C-alpha cells in the first residue's frame, strides 16, 4: 500500500463518527448547514465546526415538516436531527441563503430544541457597503451566541488566527485540486470527492496536516497520461457514491469544478490582518462569484465554468442538478446557452440523496462519454 493510499484512508471518515470522536475528546461540536458558514468564529471559540450536508438515504421523519418537493439535502439534514443522531452537537448554524434553508431554520427551532438553531439572516445584496455591514452584524450576533455555548469570550486575535489557518487550508485545497487534475489515474472521482467531503468533517488543522502530506506525495509523482475524458462538474453537491462510480466506469476524470460543496469552500480567501476579522469574514461573502446560492445579477457562473474548461482543456461539462433546488434550476437555462455558444459539450444529470437506481444517469453519462 502506497503512502497516498494510507493518507486517503485517513480521510475516509463519517459525519457521525467524527462527531463522536471530537465529543469523546471533550470538545464541543457545532454543526454547519450548507453553505458559507463562518467556521472561523466557531474555531476561534475552541469548538469544532462540522459541515452537515444531509445524508444518503430515504427521507423519513422530515416528511411531517416539509412538502415532498424539497431538496433532499435539507430533508435528510432534518432527518438526522429528528432521529437524534446530532444530539451530541452543541448547536446548528443555518444560513438563510435559500427558501429551503429558511424553512429548515424554523422547523429546526420548533422540533429539535436539544440542538439550538443559530440562524444567519444573510443580506443578499452583499457587495454594497450596506450589505457588508449588515452581514457583519449578523456575524456579531452569531459570535455572541457561540460565546454563550462555549462559555468564553471570542477574542479578535483568535478569529484572526482562525482566518490564517483556514486560508492556509484553502490554499492547500486549491493545490490538491490542481494536482488531482494532473493525476487522474491516481485521484479518481471517488477519491477526489473523499478529500472534498472530509474537509468539512475534520478539525481544520488536522485535515491540513494530512492534506499537505498528500499534496507532497502527488507532487513527487510524474504527470499522468489519462486515457479517458476530462470534465468540469458544476452544481451544489457531487459526492453521491453511485454517481461517482459511473464517472469512474466511463473514465470521466474531474479536472475542476464549480460545486458549492467542493471548490465553493476554497476558491476565495478571507482578507487577513484587517484589524476587524469579523468584517473580513463578511467581506469574504461579498467576494465570492459564480455561486448559485448567492445573489449574482451579472450571472457570472457560466463564464467561470467556461474559463475552467479552457484552463484545463476539458472535453465537457457535467451539470449535476440537485433535485428540487430552485436556485440551481433557475441557473441552468442561462448556463446551457452560454456553454452552447462557447461550443462546449455538456450534459444535465439530476442528483438526489434518495437515489437508489442510477440506470438513467448511467445511460446518459455513457452516451456523453461516447459523444466527447
matplotlib code that plots the C-alpha trace (Angstrom):
import matplotlib.pyplot as plt

x = [0.0, 1.4, 1.6, -1.1, -3.4, -2.7, -3.3, -6.6, -7.6, -7.2, -9.8, -12.3, -14.5, -18.2, -20.1, -21.4, -18.0, -16.2, -18.8, -18.3, -14.5, -14.4, -17.0, -15.1, -12.0, -14.0, -14.6, -17.9, -19.1, -21.1, -23.0, -22.8, -25.6, -25.0, -23.5, -20.8, -21.0, -18.3, -16.5, -13.6, -15.9, -16.6, -12.9, -11.9, -14.2, -12.3, -15.1, -15.1, -17.3, -18.5, -20.4, -23.7, -24.9, -27.7, -27.0, -27.6, -30.9, -34.6, -36.4, -38.1, -39.4, -38.9, -41.9, -44.0, -42.4, -41.7, -43.6, -42.1, -40.7, -37.9, -34.2, -33.2, -30.1, -32.5, -34.9, -32.1, -30.4, -33.7, -34.0, -30.6, -31.8, -35.2, -33.7, -31.4, -28.2, -26.9, -27.8, -24.1, -23.7, -23.9, -25.6, -26.5, -25.6, -28.2, -27.6, -30.7, -29.4, -32.4, -36.1, -35.4, -32.8, -35.1, -37.8, -35.2, -34.2, -37.8, -38.7, -35.4, -36.2, -39.6, -38.7, -35.1, -34.7, -31.8, -29.5, -30.0, -30.5, -28.1, -29.7, -27.8, -30.2, -27.9, -28.4, -28.2, -27.2, -23.8, -21.4, -22.5, -21.3, -24.7, -24.7, -21.3, -22.2, -25.5, -23.8, -21.1, -23.9, -25.3, -21.9, -21.6, -24.9, -23.7, -20.5, -22.4, -24.4, -21.3, -19.7, -22.6, -22.3, -18.5, -18.6, -15.8, -15.1, -14.2, -11.2, -10.4, -6.9, -8.3, -10.6, -7.6, -5.6, -8.5, -8.7, -5.0, -5.4, -8.4, -6.7, -3.7, -6.2, -7.9, -4.6, -3.8, -7.2, -6.5, -3.2, -4.8, -7.5, -4.7, -2.6, -5.7, -6.3, -2.8, -3.1, -6.5, -5.5, -4.4, -7.1, -10.4, -13.7, -14.5, -11.2, -11.4, -14.8, -13.5, -10.9, -13.5, -16.1, -13.7, -12.6, -16.0, -15.6, -12.2, -10.7, -9.1, -5.6, -5.9, -7.2, -4.5, -1.7, -3.0, -3.7, -0.1, 1.3, -1.0, 0.0, 3.7, 3.2, 1.3, 3.9, 6.5, 4.7, 5.1, 2.1, -0.1, -1.5, -5.2, -7.0, -10.4, -12.2, -11.6, -14.7, -15.6, -18.5, -21.0, -23.9, -24.4, -23.4, -21.5, -20.5, -23.1, -21.2, -23.4, -22.9, -19.1, -18.8, -20.4, -17.9, -15.1, -16.6, -16.7, -13.3, -14.7, -11.9, -12.7, -10.2, -12.0, -15.4, -17.9, -19.6, -20.7, -19.7, -16.2, -14.4, -17.0, -15.2, -11.8, -11.8, -11.8, -9.6, -10.5, -8.6, -6.0, -4.7, -7.5, -7.9, -11.6, -11.7, -15.4, -15.9, -13.3, -15.5, -18.4, -16.4, -15.5, -19.2, -19.2, -16.1, -17.4, -18.6, -20.4, -22.3, -25.9, -26.8, -25.5, -27.1, -25.4, -27.1, -24.4, -24.8, -21.0, -21.3, -21.4, -18.3, -16.5, -17.3, -16.2, -12.9, -12.2, -12.9, -10.5, -7.8, -7.7, -8.7, -11.6, -13.7, -17.1, -19.2, -21.4, -24.2, -25.2, -28.6, -29.8, -33.4, -35.9, -33.3, -34.9, -31.7, -29.8, -32.8, -33.0, -29.3, -29.3, -31.0, -28.6, -25.5, -26.7, -27.0, -23.5, -21.9, -23.6, -22.4, -18.9, -19.1, -18.7, -20.4, -22.4, -25.0, -27.5, -27.8, -30.3, -29.0, -30.8, -29.6, -32.6, -31.5, -31.0, -31.4, -28.8, -29.6, -30.9, -27.9, -25.6, -27.1, -26.9, -23.3, -22.2, -23.7, -22.0, -18.6, -19.1, -20.0, -16.9]
y = [0.0, 3.4, 6.4, 8.1, 5.2, 5.5, 9.2, 8.8, 6.1, 8.6, 10.8, 8.0, 9.1, 9.6, 12.5, 10.8, 9.1, 12.4, 14.0, 11.1, 11.4, 15.1, 14.9, 12.0, 14.3, 16.8, 19.2, 20.9, 20.4, 22.9, 21.7, 23.9, 23.5, 24.5, 26.9, 29.6, 29.4, 31.4, 28.4, 30.6, 32.0, 28.5, 27.6, 30.7, 29.7, 26.4, 24.4, 22.2, 23.2, 20.2, 20.5, 18.7, 18.3, 15.8, 12.1, 9.4, 7.5, 7.6, 10.6, 9.8, 11.9, 15.2, 14.4, 15.7, 19.2, 19.7, 19.0, 16.3, 18.7, 20.0, 19.3, 16.1, 17.7, 19.7, 16.9, 14.4, 17.0, 17.5, 13.7, 13.4, 16.0, 14.4, 10.9, 12.3, 11.5, 15.0, 15.3, 15.5, 18.7, 21.9, 23.9, 24.0, 27.1, 27.5, 30.2, 31.7, 31.6, 29.9, 29.5, 25.9, 26.8, 29.4, 26.8, 24.4, 27.0, 27.5, 23.8, 23.0, 25.6, 24.1, 20.4, 19.9, 22.0, 19.9, 21.3, 25.1, 26.6, 29.5, 31.3, 33.7, 36.0, 37.0, 40.1, 39.0, 42.4, 41.5, 43.7, 47.2, 48.8, 48.4, 44.7, 44.1, 46.0, 44.1, 40.7, 41.8, 42.5, 39.0, 37.6, 39.7, 38.2, 34.7, 35.4, 36.2, 33.0, 31.0, 32.7, 31.6, 28.0, 27.9, 29.7, 32.1, 35.3, 35.1, 37.4, 39.1, 37.7, 34.2, 34.9, 36.3, 33.1, 31.0, 33.0, 32.4, 28.7, 28.4, 30.4, 28.1, 25.2, 26.8, 27.2, 23.6, 22.5, 24.7, 22.9, 19.5, 20.3, 21.3, 18.2, 15.9, 17.3, 16.1, 12.7, 11.5, 7.8, 8.1, 10.6, 9.1, 11.0, 8.9, 9.8, 13.4, 13.6, 12.0, 14.7, 17.4, 15.9, 15.2, 18.8, 19.5, 16.7, 17.4, 20.0, 22.1, 21.8, 18.0, 18.0, 20.4, 18.2, 15.2, 17.3, 18.8, 15.3, 14.1, 17.1, 16.4, 12.8, 13.8, 16.4, 13.7, 11.7, 12.5, 13.9, 11.1, 10.3, 9.8, 7.5, 8.9, 12.2, 15.3, 17.1, 20.0, 19.5, 22.1, 22.0, 22.1, 18.7, 16.0, 13.2, 10.5, 7.2, 5.8, 8.7, 8.8, 5.1, 5.8, 8.5, 6.1, 3.3, 5.5, 7.2, 10.7, 12.4, 15.6, 18.3, 21.1, 22.0, 24.7, 22.9, 24.6, 21.6, 21.4, 24.4, 26.6, 26.2, 27.2, 29.3, 32.6, 33.7, 35.8, 39.1, 38.8, 41.5, 43.9, 44.8, 43.7, 40.0, 39.7, 42.3, 40.4, 37.3, 39.4, 40.8, 37.2, 36.6, 39.7, 38.5, 35.1, 34.8, 32.1, 30.6, 29.5, 30.4, 34.0, 37.0, 37.3, 39.9, 39.6, 35.8, 35.1, 31.4, 30.4, 32.2, 30.9, 27.4, 28.2, 29.6, 26.4, 24.3, 26.3, 26.3, 22.5, 21.9, 19.8, 17.8, 18.8, 19.9, 17.7, 19.7, 17.8, 19.3, 18.9, 17.8, 20.5, 23.2, 26.2, 28.2, 25.6, 25.1, 28.8, 28.9, 26.0, 27.6, 30.5, 28.3, 25.9, 28.7, 30.1, 26.6, 26.1, 29.4, 28.6, 25.2, 23.2, 19.9, 19.4, 17.2, 17.6, 14.8, 15.1, 14.0, 13.3, 11.8, 9.4, 7.9, 4.1, 3.5, 5.1, 3.4, 6.5, 8.5, 5.7, 5.6, 9.4, 9.5, 6.6, 8.4, 11.7, 9.9, 8.5, 11.9, 13.6]
z = [0.0, -1.0, 1.3, -0.9, -0.1, 3.6, 3.6, 1.6, 4.0, 6.9, 5.2, 4.8, 7.8, 8.5, 9.9, 13.0, 13.6, 13.6, 16.0, 18.4, 18.1, 19.0, 21.7, 23.3, 23.3, 25.4, 22.6, 21.7, 18.1, 16.1, 13.0, 9.9, 7.4, 3.8, 2.8, 3.6, 7.3, 9.1, 10.6, 11.8, 14.5, 15.8, 15.6, 17.5, 20.3, 20.8, 19.3, 16.2, 13.2, 11.2, 7.9, 7.7, 4.1, 4.5, 4.1, 1.6, 2.2, 2.1, 3.6, 6.9, 9.8, 8.0, 5.8, 8.7, 8.4, 4.7, 1.4, -0.8, -3.3, -1.1, -1.9, -0.2, 1.3, 3.6, 4.2, 5.1, 7.3, 9.2, 9.4, 11.2, 13.7, 14.3, 14.7, 17.5, 15.6, 16.0, 19.7, 20.7, 18.8, 20.8, 18.1, 14.4, 12.2, 9.5, 6.9, 5.2, 1.6, 0.1, 0.8, 1.7, 4.3, 5.8, 6.2, 7.7, 10.3, 11.5, 11.6, 13.4, 16.1, 16.6, 16.5, 17.6, 20.7, 22.1, 19.3, 19.3, 15.8, 15.2, 12.2, 9.9, 8.1, 5.3, 3.3, -0.4, -1.7, -0.4, -2.4, -1.4, 1.8, 3.5, 2.6, 4.1, 7.2, 7.6, 7.3, 9.7, 12.3, 11.6, 12.4, 15.5, 16.7, 15.9, 17.7, 20.9, 20.6, 20.1, 23.2, 25.3, 24.1, 24.5, 27.8, 26.8, 25.0, 21.3, 21.0, 17.7, 17.9, 18.0, 15.0, 13.1, 13.9, 12.6, 9.4, 8.8, 9.4, 7.2, 4.4, 4.6, 4.3, 1.3, -0.5, 0.2, -1.2, -4.3, -4.7, -4.3, -6.9, -9.4, -8.6, -8.9, -12.4, -13.5, -11.7, -12.9, -12.7, -9.0, -7.9, -9.3, -8.9, -5.8, -4.1, -5.2, -3.6, -0.4, 0.1, -0.6, 1.7, 4.5, 4.7, 6.3, 8.9, 10.5, 12.7, 10.0, 11.5, 11.4, 7.9, 6.7, 8.1, 6.1, 3.0, 2.9, 3.1, 0.3, -1.9, -1.3, -2.4, -5.5, -6.5, -6.3, -9.0, -12.7, -14.5, -15.6, -19.1, -18.8, -21.3, -20.6, -21.0, -18.8, -17.4, -15.2, -12.9, -11.6, -9.1, -5.3, -4.2, -6.1, -3.6, -4.4, -4.4, -7.1, -9.4, -8.8, -9.6, -13.0, -13.7, -12.8, -15.0, -18.1, -17.4, -16.9, -14.9, -13.0, -13.7, -11.9, -10.5, -9.8, -6.9, -3.7, -1.6, -3.3, -4.7, -3.1, 0.2, -1.0, -4.2, -2.3, 0.6, 3.6, 4.0, 6.7, 9.1, 8.6, 12.3, 12.1, 11.4, 11.7, 9.0, 6.9, 7.1, 5.9, 3.0, 2.0, 1.2, -1.0, -2.8, -3.9, -7.6, -9.5, -6.7, -7.3, -3.7, -3.7, -5.5, -8.8, -11.1, -13.7, -13.9, -13.8, -13.1, -16.7, -17.7, -14.6, -15.8, -19.3, -18.0, -16.0, -19.1, -21.2, -18.4, -18.2, -21.9, -20.6, -23.0, -21.5, -18.5, -16.3, -14.6, -11.5, -10.8, -7.2, -7.5, -6.3, -5.9, -7.4, -7.3, -9.4, -11.8, -12.5, -13.4, -15.8, -18.9, -18.8, -18.3, -21.0, -23.6, -22.6, -22.9, -26.3, -27.6, -26.5, -28.3, -25.1, -24.8, -21.6, -20.0, -17.3, -14.7, -11.8, -8.4, -5.2, -1.9, -2.0, -5.3, -5.4, -9.1, -11.3, -14.6, -16.2, -15.2, -16.3, -19.7, -20.1, -18.9, -21.1, -24.1, -23.1, -22.7, -26.3, -27.6, -26.3]

ax = plt.figure().add_subplot(projection="3d")
ax.plot(x, y, z, "-o")
ax.set_aspect("equal")
plt.show()
